[in-house]
Amino acid sequence: MKGYGYLSCALLLSLAALLSACSHADTIKSFDVVRQKKLEWVSIKPGHIYVIDICATWSDMCLSNARAIDAACKHSCGPKVHMMSILLDQESDMARHAYASILQVSQEVFTPGPRSALGQSDLGDLKAVPRLLVLDQEGRIREDYRGGLVATGELIQVIQNL
């Protein structure tokens, strides 16, 4: 019977580790980005909503989503709603500015910091684009759009429902 006690303890520890990993993946507290050649940490503020666009300039869907996010930002942005793009395939500030000015978007545009680029931040793996995350007032991922187009109206509705 002693063997079952150790087995039960091992199962409980495994279950606790699994639950901890799941809850960590569903909540974002901070992540690193680069702006003007300076490493910055974006810390998720309680009570604020975040829309994070993970994109690449070579993806037509990413470019369409950037415009949808910009339209949603013009409709829904305020002091507690933050929209940003993380541009994966470009590392220079010139590319960031060109992306923002050519698309005429109002959201902030960053490149990933070293931890985020390696998939070691709360954002997880950034290789799949397009990807759009909507975080609620507690930093929980409420929507995770992957690999498709996002409609402006749908995004506005998601933000308003939070």
Steps between C-alpha positions, in 0.01 A plus 500: 500500500795736554562511124154643438567791736807602300309454175212718625743767613675494160166529319393794715831678439470439125143632501605809697782569252261459206243737650770754578629486142149540359413800715835664415436461126155657527618816679755749374678717755782650294711456188803663344503714187747727324422861412761741363775244563412488870373195681175568685267289711128532444333433834132421486316744725201370698175652377633557147415317176777409253477406133832357381552444128786264418578553134748489211527735202503213249152383607206661318268385780720680754479820299119469479480430873712808574239715327217326688679555830556864413128547423410328829750721681341814361166373625597339832834639616505697818717535806436138597504331156846446348568370151843407372668306221812287534673481163688169479690518175664840533754611756570860413319810618478614138298189415272561800436859396446401135248235604309750714509782245425296186202334668415825679423317824476669838595205723855478631732278295785309666738220418531209742754511778750215535289293741184546294686417177612169654149418623609543863259777600137480610402540133632152422602396148480795260575314178140454382367810325260662484406476866289739703463482877234682698575522873234589755537728801685228693745412221314181406493403133134539399552459125789344311449535126754294305563484129204694367338833437344699782189707432494852643143465628576171672807646672302805616230270639756289690650814657161641592400172666797510737 
